[in-house]
Amino acid sequence: MNQHIPIMEREVIQAQRADDPTVKRLIDGTVGGGGHTLALMRAGIDEALGIDLDQSAINRARERLSDFAERARLVRGSYIDMAAHAESLGWREVDAILLDLGASSLQMDEPARGFSFRFDAPLDMRFDGGSGGETAQDLVNGLGASDLANLLYRYGEERHSRRIARAIVEQRPITTTRQLAELVARVKPRRSRLSAKTHPATQVFQALRIAVNRELESVECVLPVAVNLLRPGGRLAVLSFHSLEDRIVKRTFRKLSMTVIAPPGMASIEETLAQVRPVYRKPIVPSGEEIRRNPRSRSAKLRVVEKLERA
């Protein structure tokens, strides 16, 4: 079986205090191949709930977690619904929650899924493949040039979004990853292509994947849900892989860690009590050794908060 390499495994175990006997229940909202869950259970977590939209990921995780089959429950679904999934097990609160955001390396390496320009495949990019939802091909061939350019700029931070969008509209229909990647490579200015450290289509593919799976909206939605589900003293750890995700996590954690008290005579100000505290002052990043072993880890950031007793 193709084994997914969990990013910052040691750091995640430490952040979640998996060897603490009071830390018993874990929710892995993006279980993927099960690597993080396996490491955490081996380190001491007693029970785990793994959630993933991708049925193939659930199947891989089930095989990988076979030694913990009775204590590791796996559910196909969205992490947005983690509270309902936990309730179905009789869990009203949990000790640790992990979110490993974005597409997994296993998804990127599966040609038919259409996530990567390294393979020629249909432009799909859905995490839950075959769900009947909108695909990347639908977006590429259905949006007007202005809307497509805005999508590429917003989700991919693509500087040449309007130029690329116009070219896509002129060349439609575009149905495969290779067609799209080659078109983007032709359209981008030569100076931009030569100075880039990644393939010219990297940001375009990122933007389409994020839009298809509504990734940023899902992250914004799930963070408060996860904090509410933690017991006091429980921890939420989030691994992000690009700046758009990390900004949302950073902003939300800052908001949830702030106490606002209205001064006398300013009752119109909404008062709030801090719900969490940051465990680390700055995000944890992979070591140089890990990046050498697993180059895909290079952009990862780990942020961790702990739920306050009074929250």
ChimeraX commands (.cxc) that place a marker at each C-alpha (Angstrom):
marker #1 position 0.00,0.00,0.00 radius 0.5
marker #1 position 1.25,3.47,-0.90 radius 0.5
marker #1 position 1.97,5.01,2.51 radius 0.5
marker #1 position 1.21,8.66,3.11 radius 0.5
marker #1 position 3.94,10.40,5.11 radius 0.5
marker #1 position 2.33,12.40,7.93 radius 0.5
marker #1 position 3.68,15.95,8.11 radius 0.5
marker #1 position 5.40,16.97,11.36 radius 0.5
marker #1 position 4.39,13.74,13.07 radius 0.5
marker #1 position 6.54,14.31,16.16 radius 0.5
marker #1 position 5.38,17.91,16.53 radius 0.5
marker #1 position 1.70,16.92,16.24 radius 0.5
marker #1 position 2.11,14.23,18.91 radius 0.5
marker #1 position 3.77,16.73,21.22 radius 0.5
marker #1 position 1.18,19.44,20.54 radius 0.5
marker #1 position -1.69,17.07,21.29 radius 0.5
marker #1 position 0.03,15.63,24.40 radius 0.5
marker #1 position -0.83,12.14,23.18 radius 0.5
marker #1 position 1.16,10.50,25.98 radius 0.5
marker #1 position -0.90,12.29,28.67 radius 0.5
marker #1 position -3.29,9.72,30.23 radius 0.5
marker #1 position -6.02,12.40,30.46 radius 0.5
marker #1 position -5.96,12.88,26.67 radius 0.5
marker #1 position -8.11,9.98,25.51 radius 0.5
marker #1 position -10.40,11.01,22.64 radius 0.5
marker #1 position -9.23,12.37,19.30 radius 0.5
marker #1 position -11.07,13.61,16.23 radius 0.5
marker #1 position -9.01,13.66,13.05 radius 0.5
marker #1 position -11.24,15.71,10.77 radius 0.5
marker #1 position -9.12,15.02,7.68 radius 0.5
marker #1 position -7.96,11.47,8.30 radius 0.5
marker #1 position -6.46,10.97,4.82 radius 0.5
marker #1 position -4.33,7.84,4.82 radius 0.5
marker #1 position -4.55,7.58,8.61 radius 0.5
marker #1 position -0.90,8.41,9.29 radius 0.5
marker #1 position -1.43,11.05,11.95 radius 0.5
marker #1 position -4.17,9.07,13.67 radius 0.5
marker #1 position -1.98,5.98,13.76 radius 0.5
marker #1 position 0.94,7.92,15.25 radius 0.5
marker #1 position -1.27,9.54,17.88 radius 0.5
marker #1 position -2.86,6.25,18.91 radius 0.5
marker #1 position 0.51,4.57,19.14 radius 0.5
marker #1 position 1.62,7.46,21.36 radius 0.5
marker #1 position -1.27,6.95,23.77 radius 0.5
marker #1 position -4.61,8.21,22.41 radius 0.5
marker #1 position -7.30,5.73,23.48 radius 0.5
marker #1 position -10.14,6.36,20.97 radius 0.5
marker #1 position -10.24,8.13,17.64 radius 0.5
marker #1 position -12.84,9.31,15.16 radius 0.5
marker #1 position -11.49,9.80,11.65 radius 0.5
marker #1 position -13.50,11.77,9.09 radius 0.5
marker #1 position -12.86,12.26,5.39 radius 0.5
marker #1 position -14.88,13.16,2.29 radius 0.5
marker #1 position -12.82,10.75,0.21 radius 0.5
marker #1 position -13.96,7.13,0.39 radius 0.5
marker #1 position -10.63,5.90,-0.95 radius 0.5
marker #1 position -8.92,7.71,1.95 radius 0.5
marker #1 position -11.28,6.03,4.42 radius 0.5
marker #1 position -10.42,2.65,2.89 radius 0.5
marker #1 position -6.68,3.30,3.19 radius 0.5
marker #1 position -7.03,4.55,6.75 radius 0.5
marker #1 position -9.06,1.50,7.73 radius 0.5
marker #1 position -6.27,-0.77,6.49 radius 0.5
marker #1 position -3.56,1.30,8.15 radius 0.5
marker #1 position -5.43,1.44,11.47 radius 0.5
marker #1 position -6.35,-2.25,11.49 radius 0.5
marker #1 position -4.49,-2.84,14.78 radius 0.5
marker #1 position -6.83,-0.28,16.40 radius 0.5
marker #1 position -9.98,-1.33,14.55 radius 0.5
marker #1 position -12.17,-1.46,17.65 radius 0.5
marker #1 position -11.04,1.95,18.90 radius 0.5
marker #1 position -10.66,3.91,15.64 radius 0.5
marker #1 position -14.00,4.70,14.02 radius 0.5
marker #1 position -13.95,5.99,10.46 radius 0.5
marker #1 position -16.71,8.02,8.81 radius 0.5
marker #1 position -17.11,9.35,5.29 radius 0.5
marker #1 position -18.27,12.94,5.53 radius 0.5
marker #1 position -17.29,16.55,6.06 radius 0.5
marker #1 position -15.40,17.78,9.08 radius 0.5
marker #1 position -17.97,20.56,9.29 radius 0.5
marker #1 position -20.31,17.91,10.69 radius 0.5
marker #1 position -17.84,16.58,13.27 radius 0.5
marker #1 position -20.14,17.44,16.18 radius 0.5
marker #1 position -22.90,15.25,14.75 radius 0.5
marker #1 position -20.46,12.43,14.03 radius 0.5
marker #1 position -19.12,12.65,17.58 radius 0.5
marker #1 position -22.63,12.67,19.03 radius 0.5
marker #1 position -23.43,9.45,17.14 radius 0.5
marker #1 position -20.69,7.83,19.26 radius 0.5
marker #1 position -22.01,9.37,22.44 radius 0.5
marker #1 position -19.11,11.85,22.60 radius 0.5
marker #1 position -20.22,15.22,23.98 radius 0.5
marker #1 position -16.66,16.55,24.11 radius 0.5
marker #1 position -13.19,15.41,23.09 radius 0.5
marker #1 position -9.62,15.96,24.23 radius 0.5
marker #1 position -7.90,16.62,20.91 radius 0.5
marker #1 position -8.85,17.63,17.38 radius 0.5
marker #1 position -6.56,17.63,14.34 radius 0.5
marker #1 position -7.19,19.21,10.94 radius 0.5
marker #1 position -4.69,18.56,8.13 radius 0.5
marker #1 position -5.99,20.93,5.47 radius 0.5
marker #1 position -5.90,20.78,1.68 radius 0.5
marker #1 position -5.37,17.87,-0.68 radius 0.5
marker #1 position -3.31,14.92,0.51 radius 0.5
marker #1 position -0.27,13.62,-1.35 radius 0.5
marker #1 position -2.21,10.43,-2.04 radius 0.5
marker #1 position -4.90,12.41,-3.84 radius 0.5
marker #1 position -2.29,14.37,-5.76 radius 0.5
marker #1 position -0.60,11.13,-6.82 radius 0.5
marker #1 position -3.81,9.51,-8.10 radius 0.5
marker #1 position -3.90,10.44,-11.81 radius 0.5
marker #1 position -7.63,9.94,-12.40 radius 0.5
marker #1 position -8.57,12.50,-9.74 radius 0.5
marker #1 position -7.30,15.41,-11.84 radius 0.5
marker #1 position -5.55,17.25,-9.01 radius 0.5
marker #1 position -2.12,17.34,-10.61 radius 0.5
marker #1 position -0.71,18.54,-13.93 radius 0.5
marker #1 position 1.88,15.75,-13.70 radius 0.5
marker #1 position -0.68,13.40,-15.25 radius 0.5
marker #1 position -3.11,13.75,-18.14 radius 0.5
marker #1 position -6.56,13.22,-16.67 radius 0.5
marker #1 position -10.06,14.71,-16.66 radius 0.5
marker #1 position -10.31,18.03,-14.80 radius 0.5
marker #1 position -12.18,16.79,-11.74 radius 0.5
marker #1 position -10.50,17.81,-8.43 radius 0.5
marker #1 position -13.40,16.86,-6.13 radius 0.5
marker #1 position -12.30,15.54,-2.73 radius 0.5
marker #1 position -15.34,13.27,-2.59 radius 0.5
marker #1 position -14.99,12.19,-6.24 radius 0.5
marker #1 position -18.21,11.11,-7.93 radius 0.5
marker #1 position -20.44,13.14,-5.61 radius 0.5
marker #1 position -22.22,14.80,-8.49 radius 0.5
marker #1 position -20.95,18.23,-7.43 radius 0.5
marker #1 position -19.26,20.82,-9.60 radius 0.5
marker #1 position -15.90,19.85,-11.10 radius 0.5
marker #1 position -12.92,21.92,-12.18 radius 0.5
marker #1 position -13.95,21.24,-15.76 radius 0.5
marker #1 position -17.35,22.79,-15.06 radius 0.5
marker #1 position -15.70,25.95,-13.75 radius 0.5
marker #1 position -13.14,26.23,-16.53 radius 0.5
marker #1 position -15.73,25.83,-19.26 radius 0.5
marker #1 position -18.71,27.51,-17.62 radius 0.5
marker #1 position -17.50,30.74,-16.03 radius 0.5
marker #1 position -17.17,34.00,-17.90 radius 0.5
marker #1 position -13.71,35.49,-18.29 radius 0.5
marker #1 position -14.18,38.04,-15.50 radius 0.5
marker #1 position -15.50,35.53,-12.96 radius 0.5
marker #1 position -12.81,33.02,-13.88 radius 0.5
marker #1 position -10.08,35.66,-13.51 radius 0.5
marker #1 position -11.43,36.66,-10.09 radius 0.5
marker #1 position -11.44,33.01,-9.00 radius 0.5
marker #1 position -7.82,32.50,-10.09 radius 0.5
marker #1 position -6.72,35.66,-8.31 radius 0.5
marker #1 position -8.69,35.11,-5.11 radius 0.5
marker #1 position -7.87,31.44,-4.54 radius 0.5
marker #1 position -4.56,31.14,-6.36 radius 0.5
marker #1 position -3.14,34.63,-5.93 radius 0.5
marker #1 position -2.33,34.36,-9.63 radius 0.5
marker #1 position -0.90,37.70,-10.86 radius 0.5
marker #1 position -1.72,36.95,-14.50 radius 0.5
marker #1 position -5.29,35.80,-13.81 radius 0.5
marker #1 position -7.01,38.00,-16.41 radius 0.5
marker #1 position -4.58,37.05,-19.16 radius 0.5
marker #1 position -4.98,33.35,-18.35 radius 0.5
marker #1 position -8.78,33.58,-18.07 radius 0.5
marker #1 position -9.10,35.25,-21.49 radius 0.5
marker #1 position -6.94,32.54,-23.06 radius 0.5
marker #1 position -9.00,29.80,-21.43 radius 0.5
marker #1 position -12.26,31.27,-22.75 radius 0.5
marker #1 position -10.78,31.55,-26.25 radius 0.5
marker #1 position -9.55,27.92,-26.23 radius 0.5
marker #1 position -12.58,26.23,-24.67 radius 0.5
marker #1 position -13.60,23.48,-24.27 radius 0.5
marker #1 position -10.75,22.38,-22.00 radius 0.5
marker #1 position -11.30,18.95,-20.50 radius 0.5
marker #1 position -7.98,17.59,-19.26 radius 0.5
marker #1 position -5.23,18.58,-16.86 radius 0.5
marker #1 position -2.63,18.54,-19.61 radius 0.5
marker #1 position -4.64,20.86,-21.85 radius 0.5
marker #1 position -4.99,23.37,-19.05 radius 0.5
marker #1 position -1.40,23.15,-17.82 radius 0.5
marker #1 position 0.04,23.58,-21.32 radius 0.5
marker #1 position -2.25,26.51,-22.03 radius 0.5
marker #1 position -1.24,28.31,-18.84 radius 0.5
marker #1 position 2.45,27.67,-19.55 radius 0.5
marker #1 position 2.07,29.19,-23.05 radius 0.5
marker #1 position 0.14,32.21,-21.87 radius 0.5
marker #1 position 2.27,33.30,-18.92 radius 0.5
marker #1 position 4.96,35.89,-19.71 radius 0.5
marker #1 position 8.38,34.40,-20.34 radius 0.5
marker #1 position 9.96,36.38,-17.50 radius 0.5
marker #1 position 7.40,35.00,-15.06 radius 0.5
marker #1 position 7.99,31.42,-16.23 radius 0.5
marker #1 position 11.76,31.70,-15.92 radius 0.5
marker #1 position 11.75,33.27,-12.46 radius 0.5
marker #1 position 9.19,30.89,-10.94 radius 0.5
marker #1 position 10.29,28.06,-8.65 radius 0.5
marker #1 position 7.20,25.99,-9.48 radius 0.5
marker #1 position 5.32,24.92,-12.60 radius 0.5
marker #1 position 3.52,27.87,-14.26 radius 0.5
marker #1 position 0.12,26.22,-13.67 radius 0.5
marker #1 position 0.60,25.59,-9.94 radius 0.5
marker #1 position -1.48,28.54,-8.73 radius 0.5
marker #1 position -4.20,27.97,-11.32 radius 0.5
marker #1 position -4.62,24.34,-10.21 radius 0.5
marker #1 position -4.62,25.41,-6.56 radius 0.5
marker #1 position -7.33,27.99,-7.21 radius 0.5
marker #1 position -9.59,25.55,-9.03 radius 0.5
marker #1 position -9.19,22.87,-6.35 radius 0.5
marker #1 position -10.01,25.31,-3.57 radius 0.5
marker #1 position -13.06,26.60,-5.42 radius 0.5
marker #1 position -14.38,23.15,-6.32 radius 0.5
marker #1 position -14.17,21.94,-2.72 radius 0.5
marker #1 position -15.10,25.25,-1.04 radius 0.5
marker #1 position -12.04,24.79,1.12 radius 0.5
marker #1 position -11.72,28.27,2.59 radius 0.5
marker #1 position -15.41,28.50,3.48 radius 0.5
marker #1 position -15.18,25.09,5.14 radius 0.5
marker #1 position -12.14,26.12,7.21 radius 0.5
marker #1 position -13.91,29.27,8.43 radius 0.5
marker #1 position -16.94,27.21,9.39 radius 0.5
marker #1 position -15.20,24.33,11.17 radius 0.5
marker #1 position -12.85,26.17,13.54 radius 0.5
marker #1 position -15.56,27.45,15.94 radius 0.5
marker #1 position -17.31,24.07,15.71 radius 0.5
marker #1 position -14.11,22.30,16.73 radius 0.5
marker #1 position -13.44,24.66,19.65 radius 0.5
marker #1 position -16.99,24.15,20.96 radius 0.5
marker #1 position -16.48,20.39,20.87 radius 0.5
marker #1 position -13.27,20.45,22.92 radius 0.5
marker #1 position -13.33,19.88,26.66 radius 0.5
marker #1 position -11.70,22.61,28.76 radius 0.5
marker #1 position -7.96,22.05,28.39 radius 0.5
marker #1 position -8.43,20.21,25.09 radius 0.5
marker #1 position -6.39,21.24,22.07 radius 0.5
marker #1 position -7.10,21.98,18.43 radius 0.5
marker #1 position -4.15,21.58,16.04 radius 0.5
marker #1 position -4.35,22.77,12.43 radius 0.5
marker #1 position -1.87,22.03,9.66 radius 0.5
marker #1 position -2.14,24.42,6.71 radius 0.5
marker #1 position -0.18,24.46,3.48 radius 0.5
marker #1 position -0.73,27.82,1.85 radius 0.5
marker #1 position -1.15,31.41,2.96 radius 0.5
marker #1 position -4.90,31.64,2.32 radius 0.5
marker #1 position -5.68,28.82,4.75 radius 0.5
marker #1 position -3.15,29.99,7.29 radius 0.5
marker #1 position -4.55,33.53,7.33 radius 0.5
marker #1 position -8.00,32.19,8.18 radius 0.5
marker #1 position -6.63,29.97,10.95 radius 0.5
marker #1 position -4.47,32.77,12.36 radius 0.5
marker #1 position -7.29,35.33,12.25 radius 0.5
marker #1 position -9.85,32.97,13.78 radius 0.5
marker #1 position -7.54,31.82,16.57 radius 0.5
marker #1 position -6.72,35.45,17.38 radius 0.5
marker #1 position -10.41,36.35,17.54 radius 0.5
marker #1 position -11.26,33.35,19.74 radius 0.5
marker #1 position -8.40,34.22,22.11 radius 0.5
marker #1 position -9.52,37.82,22.72 radius 0.5
marker #1 position -11.57,39.15,25.61 radius 0.5
marker #1 position -13.56,42.30,24.90 radius 0.5
marker #1 position -15.07,44.24,27.82 radius 0.5
marker #1 position -17.22,47.27,27.06 radius 0.5
marker #1 position -16.21,50.45,28.94 radius 0.5
marker #1 position -18.90,52.14,31.05 radius 0.5
marker #1 position -21.46,53.84,28.84 radius 0.5
marker #1 position -20.47,51.78,25.77 radius 0.5
marker #1 position -23.07,49.04,25.96 radius 0.5
marker #1 position -23.24,48.90,22.16 radius 0.5
marker #1 position -19.86,47.14,22.09 radius 0.5
marker #1 position -20.28,43.37,21.93 radius 0.5
marker #1 position -18.53,41.83,24.90 radius 0.5
marker #1 position -16.77,38.50,24.44 radius 0.5
marker #1 position -14.70,36.22,26.61 radius 0.5
marker #1 position -11.64,34.45,25.25 radius 0.5
marker #1 position -12.36,30.81,24.48 radius 0.5
marker #1 position -8.82,29.61,23.73 radius 0.5
marker #1 position -5.18,30.45,24.27 radius 0.5
marker #1 position -2.42,29.92,21.72 radius 0.5
marker #1 position -0.08,27.09,22.74 radius 0.5
marker #1 position 2.82,28.46,20.68 radius 0.5
marker #1 position 3.64,32.10,20.02 radius 0.5
marker #1 position 4.47,31.35,16.37 radius 0.5
marker #1 position 3.41,28.56,14.03 radius 0.5
marker #1 position 5.55,25.42,14.05 radius 0.5
marker #1 position 7.24,24.65,10.73 radius 0.5
marker #1 position 9.03,21.53,9.50 radius 0.5
marker #1 position 12.69,21.02,10.25 radius 0.5
marker #1 position 15.25,21.19,7.47 radius 0.5
marker #1 position 15.72,17.44,7.79 radius 0.5
marker #1 position 12.00,16.78,7.28 radius 0.5
marker #1 position 11.88,19.04,4.24 radius 0.5
marker #1 position 14.80,17.12,2.73 radius 0.5
marker #1 position 13.02,13.81,3.41 radius 0.5
marker #1 position 9.61,15.05,2.28 radius 0.5
marker #1 position 9.75,18.19,0.08 radius 0.5
marker #1 position 5.95,18.45,0.16 radius 0.5
marker #1 position 6.19,19.48,3.81 radius 0.5
marker #1 position 8.09,22.69,3.03 radius 0.5
marker #1 position 5.07,25.02,3.13 radius 0.5
marker #1 position 3.37,23.46,6.18 radius 0.5
marker #1 position 2.49,25.48,9.28 radius 0.5
marker #1 position 1.12,24.03,12.50 radius 0.5
marker #1 position -0.98,26.26,14.77 radius 0.5
marker #1 position -2.34,25.01,18.08 radius 0.5
marker #1 position -4.81,26.44,20.60 radius 0.5
marker #1 position -6.00,25.15,23.96 radius 0.5
marker #1 position -9.55,25.66,25.20 radius 0.5
marker #1 position -9.77,27.75,28.35 radius 0.5
marker #1 position -11.44,26.46,31.50 radius 0.5
marker #1 position -14.07,29.17,31.54 radius 0.5
marker #1 position -14.97,28.91,27.83 radius 0.5
marker link #1:1,2 radius 0.2
marker link #1:2,3 radius 0.2
marker link #1:3,4 radius 0.2
marker link #1:4,5 radius 0.2
marker link #1:5,6 radius 0.2
marker link #1:6,7 radius 0.2
marker link #1:7,8 radius 0.2
marker link #1:8,9 radius 0.2
marker link #1:9,10 radius 0.2
marker link #1:10,11 radius 0.2
marker link #1:11,12 radius 0.2
marker link #1:12,13 radius 0.2
marker link #1:13,14 radius 0.2
marker link #1:14,15 radius 0.2
marker link #1:15,16 radius 0.2
marker link #1:16,17 radius 0.2
marker link #1:17,18 radius 0.2
marker link #1:18,19 radius 0.2
marker link #1:19,20 radius 0.2
marker link #1:20,21 radius 0.2
marker link #1:21,22 radius 0.2
marker link #1:22,23 radius 0.2
marker link #1:23,24 radius 0.2
marker link #1:24,25 radius 0.2
marker link #1:25,26 radius 0.2
marker link #1:26,27 radius 0.2
marker link #1:27,28 radius 0.2
marker link #1:28,29 radius 0.2
marker link #1:29,30 radius 0.2
marker link #1:30,31 radius 0.2
marker link #1:31,32 radius 0.2
marker link #1:32,33 radius 0.2
marker link #1:33,34 radius 0.2
marker link #1:34,35 radius 0.2
marker link #1:35,36 radius 0.2
marker link #1:36,37 radius 0.2
marker link #1:37,38 radius 0.2
marker link #1:38,39 radius 0.2
marker link #1:39,40 radius 0.2
marker link #1:40,41 radius 0.2
marker link #1:41,42 radius 0.2
marker link #1:42,43 radius 0.2
marker link #1:43,44 radius 0.2
marker link #1:44,45 radius 0.2
marker link #1:45,46 radius 0.2
marker link #1:46,47 radius 0.2
marker link #1:47,48 radius 0.2
marker link #1:48,49 radius 0.2
marker link #1:49,50 radius 0.2
marker link #1:50,51 radius 0.2
marker link #1:51,52 radius 0.2
marker link #1:52,53 radius 0.2
marker link #1:53,54 radius 0.2
marker link #1:54,55 radius 0.2
marker link #1:55,56 radius 0.2
marker link #1:56,57 radius 0.2
marker link #1:57,58 radius 0.2
marker link #1:58,59 radius 0.2
marker link #1:59,60 radius 0.2
marker link #1:60,61 radius 0.2
marker link #1:61,62 radius 0.2
marker link #1:62,63 radius 0.2
marker link #1:63,64 radius 0.2
marker link #1:64,65 radius 0.2
marker link #1:65,66 radius 0.2
marker link #1:66,67 radius 0.2
marker link #1:67,68 radius 0.2
marker link #1:68,69 radius 0.2
marker link #1:69,70 radius 0.2
marker link #1:70,71 radius 0.2
marker link #1:71,72 radius 0.2
marker link #1:72,73 radius 0.2
marker link #1:73,74 radius 0.2
marker link #1:74,75 radius 0.2
marker link #1:75,76 radius 0.2
marker link #1:76,77 radius 0.2
marker link #1:77,78 radius 0.2
marker link #1:78,79 radius 0.2
marker link #1:79,80 radius 0.2
marker link #1:80,81 radius 0.2
marker link #1:81,82 radius 0.2
marker link #1:82,83 radius 0.2
marker link #1:83,84 radius 0.2
marker link #1:84,85 radius 0.2
marker link #1:85,86 radius 0.2
marker link #1:86,87 radius 0.2
marker link #1:87,88 radius 0.2
marker link #1:88,89 radius 0.2
marker link #1:89,90 radius 0.2
marker link #1:90,91 radius 0.2
marker link #1:91,92 radius 0.2
marker link #1:92,93 radius 0.2
marker link #1:93,94 radius 0.2
marker link #1:94,95 radius 0.2
marker link #1:95,96 radius 0.2
marker link #1:96,97 radius 0.2
marker link #1:97,98 radius 0.2
marker link #1:98,99 radius 0.2
marker link #1:99,100 radius 0.2
marker link #1:100,101 radius 0.2
marker link #1:101,102 radius 0.2
marker link #1:102,103 radius 0.2
marker link #1:103,104 radius 0.2
marker link #1:104,105 radius 0.2
marker link #1:105,106 radius 0.2
marker link #1:106,107 radius 0.2
marker link #1:107,108 radius 0.2
marker link #1:108,109 radius 0.2
marker link #1:109,110 radius 0.2
marker link #1:110,111 radius 0.2
marker link #1:111,112 radius 0.2
marker link #1:112,113 radius 0.2
marker link #1:113,114 radius 0.2
marker link #1:114,115 radius 0.2
marker link #1:115,116 radius 0.2
marker link #1:116,117 radius 0.2
marker link #1:117,118 radius 0.2
marker link #1:118,119 radius 0.2
marker link #1:119,120 radius 0.2
marker link #1:120,121 radius 0.2
marker link #1:121,122 radius 0.2
marker link #1:122,123 radius 0.2
marker link #1:123,124 radius 0.2
marker link #1:124,125 radius 0.2
marker link #1:125,126 radius 0.2
marker link #1:126,127 radius 0.2
marker link #1:127,128 radius 0.2
marker link #1:128,129 radius 0.2
marker link #1:129,130 radius 0.2
marker link #1:130,131 radius 0.2
marker link #1:131,132 radius 0.2
marker link #1:132,133 radius 0.2
marker link #1:133,134 radius 0.2
marker link #1:134,135 radius 0.2
marker link #1:135,136 radius 0.2
marker link #1:136,137 radius 0.2
marker link #1:137,138 radius 0.2
marker link #1:138,139 radius 0.2
marker link #1:139,140 radius 0.2
marker link #1:140,141 radius 0.2
marker link #1:141,142 radius 0.2
marker link #1:142,143 radius 0.2
marker link #1:143,144 radius 0.2
marker link #1:144,145 radius 0.2
marker link #1:145,146 radius 0.2
marker link #1:146,147 radius 0.2
marker link #1:147,148 radius 0.2
marker link #1:148,149 radius 0.2
marker link #1:149,150 radius 0.2
marker link #1:150,151 radius 0.2
marker link #1:151,152 radius 0.2
marker link #1:152,153 radius 0.2
marker link #1:153,154 radius 0.2
marker link #1:154,155 radius 0.2
marker link #1:155,156 radius 0.2
marker link #1:156,157 radius 0.2
marker link #1:157,158 radius 0.2
marker link #1:158,159 radius 0.2
marker link #1:159,160 radius 0.2
marker link #1:160,161 radius 0.2
marker link #1:161,162 radius 0.2
marker link #1:162,163 radius 0.2
marker link #1:163,164 radius 0.2
marker link #1:164,165 radius 0.2
marker link #1:165,166 radius 0.2
marker link #1:166,167 radius 0.2
marker link #1:167,168 radius 0.2
marker link #1:168,169 radius 0.2
marker link #1:169,170 radius 0.2
marker link #1:170,171 radius 0.2
marker link #1:171,172 radius 0.2
marker link #1:172,173 radius 0.2
marker link #1:173,174 radius 0.2
marker link #1:174,175 radius 0.2
marker link #1:175,176 radius 0.2
marker link #1:176,177 radius 0.2
marker link #1:177,178 radius 0.2
marker link #1:178,179 radius 0.2
marker link #1:179,180 radius 0.2
marker link #1:180,181 radius 0.2
marker link #1:181,182 radius 0.2
marker link #1:182,183 radius 0.2
marker link #1:183,184 radius 0.2
marker link #1:184,185 radius 0.2
marker link #1:185,186 radius 0.2
marker link #1:186,187 radius 0.2
marker link #1:187,188 radius 0.2
marker link #1:188,189 radius 0.2
marker link #1:189,190 radius 0.2
marker link #1:190,191 radius 0.2
marker link #1:191,192 radius 0.2
marker link #1:192,193 radius 0.2
marker link #1:193,194 radius 0.2
marker link #1:194,195 radius 0.2
marker link #1:195,196 radius 0.2
marker link #1:196,197 radius 0.2
marker link #1:197,198 radius 0.2
marker link #1:198,199 radius 0.2
marker link #1:199,200 radius 0.2
marker link #1:200,201 radius 0.2
marker link #1:201,202 radius 0.2
marker link #1:202,203 radius 0.2
marker link #1:203,204 radius 0.2
marker link #1:204,205 radius 0.2
marker link #1:205,206 radius 0.2
marker link #1:206,207 radius 0.2
marker link #1:207,208 radius 0.2
marker link #1:208,209 radius 0.2
marker link #1:209,210 radius 0.2
marker link #1:210,211 radius 0.2
marker link #1:211,212 radius 0.2
marker link #1:212,213 radius 0.2
marker link #1:213,214 radius 0.2
marker link #1:214,215 radius 0.2
marker link #1:215,216 radius 0.2
marker link #1:216,217 radius 0.2
marker link #1:217,218 radius 0.2
marker link #1:218,219 radius 0.2
marker link #1:219,220 radius 0.2
marker link #1:220,221 radius 0.2
marker link #1:221,222 radius 0.2
marker link #1:222,223 radius 0.2
marker link #1:223,224 radius 0.2
marker link #1:224,225 radius 0.2
marker link #1:225,226 radius 0.2
marker link #1:226,227 radius 0.2
marker link #1:227,228 radius 0.2
marker link #1:228,229 radius 0.2
marker link #1:229,230 radius 0.2
marker link #1:230,231 radius 0.2
marker link #1:231,232 radius 0.2
marker link #1:232,233 radius 0.2
marker link #1:233,234 radius 0.2
marker link #1:234,235 radius 0.2
marker link #1:235,236 radius 0.2
marker link #1:236,237 radius 0.2
marker link #1:237,238 radius 0.2
marker link #1:238,239 radius 0.2
marker link #1:239,240 radius 0.2
marker link #1:240,241 radius 0.2
marker link #1:241,242 radius 0.2
marker link #1:242,243 radius 0.2
marker link #1:243,244 radius 0.2
marker link #1:244,245 radius 0.2
marker link #1:245,246 radius 0.2
marker link #1:246,247 radius 0.2
marker link #1:247,248 radius 0.2
marker link #1:248,249 radius 0.2
marker link #1:249,250 radius 0.2
marker link #1:250,251 radius 0.2
marker link #1:251,252 radius 0.2
marker link #1:252,253 radius 0.2
marker link #1:253,254 radius 0.2
marker link #1:254,255 radius 0.2
marker link #1:255,256 radius 0.2
marker link #1:256,257 radius 0.2
marker link #1:257,258 radius 0.2
marker link #1:258,259 radius 0.2
marker link #1:259,260 radius 0.2
marker link #1:260,261 radius 0.2
marker link #1:261,262 radius 0.2
marker link #1:262,263 radius 0.2
marker link #1:263,264 radius 0.2
marker link #1:264,265 radius 0.2
marker link #1:265,266 radius 0.2
marker link #1:266,267 radius 0.2
marker link #1:267,268 radius 0.2
marker link #1:268,269 radius 0.2
marker link #1:269,270 radius 0.2
marker link #1:270,271 radius 0.2
marker link #1:271,272 radius 0.2
marker link #1:272,273 radius 0.2
marker link #1:273,274 radius 0.2
marker link #1:274,275 radius 0.2
marker link #1:275,276 radius 0.2
marker link #1:276,277 radius 0.2
marker link #1:277,278 radius 0.2
marker link #1:278,279 radius 0.2
marker link #1:279,280 radius 0.2
marker link #1:280,281 radius 0.2
marker link #1:281,282 radius 0.2
marker link #1:282,283 radius 0.2
marker link #1:283,284 radius 0.2
marker link #1:284,285 radius 0.2
marker link #1:285,286 radius 0.2
marker link #1:286,287 radius 0.2
marker link #1:287,288 radius 0.2
marker link #1:288,289 radius 0.2
marker link #1:289,290 radius 0.2
marker link #1:290,291 radius 0.2
marker link #1:291,292 radius 0.2
marker link #1:292,293 radius 0.2
marker link #1:293,294 radius 0.2
marker link #1:294,295 radius 0.2
marker link #1:295,296 radius 0.2
marker link #1:296,297 radius 0.2
marker link #1:297,298 radius 0.2
marker link #1:298,299 radius 0.2
marker link #1:299,300 radius 0.2
marker link #1:300,301 radius 0.2
marker link #1:301,302 radius 0.2
marker link #1:302,303 radius 0.2
marker link #1:303,304 radius 0.2
marker link #1:304,305 radius 0.2
marker link #1:305,306 radius 0.2
marker link #1:306,307 radius 0.2
marker link #1:307,308 radius 0.2
marker link #1:308,309 radius 0.2
marker link #1:309,310 radius 0.2
marker link #1:310,311 radius 0.2
view
